[in-house]
Amino acid sequence: MPQFSDDLFLGSAQTNMGLTRQQNIATFTGSQATTVLTVTALLNGAPLQVGMFINGTSVTAGTFITSFGTGIGGIGTYNVNNSATATSTTMVGGFEDFIADPSQMDLGVGPLGRIYVWDTVPVVLNTANVVASQTAAAAQNLSLLTTSTLGGRYVLRADNTTVVQLDVPRALQVNCSTTARAFTITGYDVYGQLMSEVITVASAGTAVSGKKAFFQVSNVAIAGSATACVVGTTDILGCPIRVTDFGYIVHIGYNNTLADAAGTFVNADQATATTTTGDVRGTYTPASATDGIKRLVMTLAVTGLACGPTSTRLGAIGVNQNLAT
């Protein structure tokens, strides 16, 4: 997750906007033969890393790097999970890395605002990459998908909690064969805050999208018996910082367009978080579907409440999630 530019220095003062990890996106020239990715040029962005999803012509959707070959971030070979044949072309690799809560930096950057560049390349949504189709005999916890698949990886957190980790923070969708079944989803946002949301299927067989952007999912519970229960991702993307007004959006670039891209932005929900409130930082849904190739570059104006010497955790990343301690 990139930080910001155009800082105005007005003397030293502490700030609470220190981010210890960042989003990882790499653009490179590569080809693939069976399960070996060969990189001949790193064009821009971060070094290649284990776990990065790879997108490009003839590359199988959901392909990610499983281990280094001769490459350790740049030119060389890498082992991937899916077998395919792809001739040399421009490819994109990336994922949202885990980010800790903002911490206090030693020196401040002045009380005025900054520009934050939100730069991400989300993979195509998958309606069943968190919970694959299964039957619930009664109210119970559903089994998370333990096989890493398109847009989701089954990983072990540092606290020994197993979760399905998404490619980027995004809202989830649920579906089942029974009307009025409530799904309670528990997990973590990109800052590691524990969170939950209740999403209810109103019409049997019709998927319903949530409002909160999850990064990791640790549990999904259904309130009663149902068949064909599935949980997956949507194109509703979670904003990395709190945006409380459309006026703070300076520019939205999507799919290499110069003019402001269309789409739907929902401002941060500033109410005390519950299982039915909206996202605490806001969400954006592009007008055309994500596919692992289209890049979203949104420029956001950040106020002093989020980045100056009087900045606060609330101003930077929103109200506490409903299950945070």
Secondary structure as UniProt FT lines:
FT   STRAND          4..5
FT   STRAND          15..18
FT   STRAND          24..45
FT   TURN            50..51
FT   STRAND          53..55
FT   TURN            57..58
FT   TURN            61..62
FT   STRAND          64..68
FT   STRAND          76..95
FT   STRAND          103..105
FT   STRAND          114..120
FT   TURN            127..128
FT   STRAND          131..136
FT   STRAND          140..142
FT   TURN            150..151
FT   STRAND          152..156
FT   TURN            158..159
FT   STRAND          162..175
FT   TURN            179..180
FT   STRAND          181..188
FT   TURN            190..191
FT   STRAND          194..201
FT   TURN            204..205
FT   STRAND          208..209
FT   STRAND          214..222
FT   STRAND          226..238
FT   HELIX           246..248
FT   STRAND          249..254
FT   STRAND          263..266
FT   STRAND          283..286
FT   STRAND          296..302
FT   HELIX           304..307
FT   TURN            309..310
FT   HELIX           313..317
FT   TURN            322..323
//
